[in-house]
Amino acid sequence: MMDRKKELKMQYKQMKPDMGLIVVRPKSGNKFFLQATQNLKGFMNRIIFQLDTGRHPNRELQKAWQELGKNNFMVEVLEKLEYDEDESKTDYSDELALLELEWREKLLAQGLEPYVK
């Protein structure tokens, strides 16, 4: 039994979830919420859950979600960040922050405005 537990733990540590950027935008309008994450699927589920339950930390986004309704928003992966060839690298915070900054500038250049907290 202990061997199986160790094996599962090792498999978990070797998992590499997709990482990158998530954007939440109303289908009509010029606002956006951008977030970098090391686990796209998990974080996307978290954002939707928070918005559905009225607990998202960005109050402006939360208010718009409640007023416009879930069906009037897009929650999508904007870009995925690939893992390094270097297997020992585990922290991608800097790369994700840079990617988020680049996309924020692109979205602002398109005339979009970020939701403010």
N, C-alpha and C positions, 0 to 999 in steps of 0.2 A: 504493500500500500504506500509506503514512504517513497519508494522509487518512482511510482506513478506521479506522486505529488511533485517530486523534484523535476521530473520530466516535463510536466505541465508548466511549472514555474520557468524552466529554461526556455520552453517554446514561447511563452508569453514575453520574455525578455528579448527574444529574437524577432518578435513581430515588428513590422515597420508600417504603421498606419500612414495613409496618404497625408501629406502636410501641404499647406499653402494658404490661399486667401479665400474668404467667404465674403460675398456682398449681399446685403439685404436692401432691396429697392422697391418702391411702389411702382406698379406697372405704368402709371401715368404720374408725372411729376418729375422734379429734378433733384430729389434728395437721395442720399445713400448712407449706408452704415457698412464700414469695411473692418474686417477683423482677420488677422493672421493667426494661424493655429498649427500645432504639430499633430493634430488629429482631426482632419476635415469632417469625417462622418460623425464622430462623437460630438464635435463642437456645433455642427449644423443641427443635430438633434437637440442639443442643449439650447441653442438660440430659439428655435421654434417652440420648445417647451416653455422657456421663460416668457416669450411673447404671448403664447396661448394662455398662460396662467397669470399674466399681468405682473410678472416679476423681473422683467428685463431691466438692467441697471441704467440703460439709456432712456430717460423719461420721455424725450421728444419722440423717439422711435416707437416706444411703447404706446404713447397716446395716438400716434398715426395708425398703428396696427389695430388698435381698438376702434378707431373711428372709420377707417377704410375697410377693415376686415381682412382676414388671412388670404382670401382668394385674390385680393388686389395687390399682392406683394410677390416679388420673386426673391427666393433665397437660393443662391447658386454659388458654385465654385468658380472663382474668377481665374485662378491660376494655381497649378500644382508645382511644388518645389521638389526637385529630384534629390534623392539621397546621394551623398558623396561615395566615391569608390572606397574611401578610407573607412573601413568597418568600425574603427575605434571612435569615430566621431559620433556623438550623441546629442550635442547641443546645437540646434540650428536657429537659435533666437536672433542672432545678428542678421543672418540671411533673410529670415522671415520679416524682420523689422525693415530691412532695406527694400524688400519686395513690396511691403505695404506702403512705404513712402513713395516708391515709384508709381504704384497704381493710384494712390491718393492724388498725386500731381496730375496723372492722366485724366482722372475723373473730374478734377477741378478745371482742367483745361477744356473739358467738354461742356463746361457751364453747369456742372452738378455741384450741389452743396452737401457737405456732411451733416448728419444729424448731430446736434450738440447735446451734451449731457444735460 
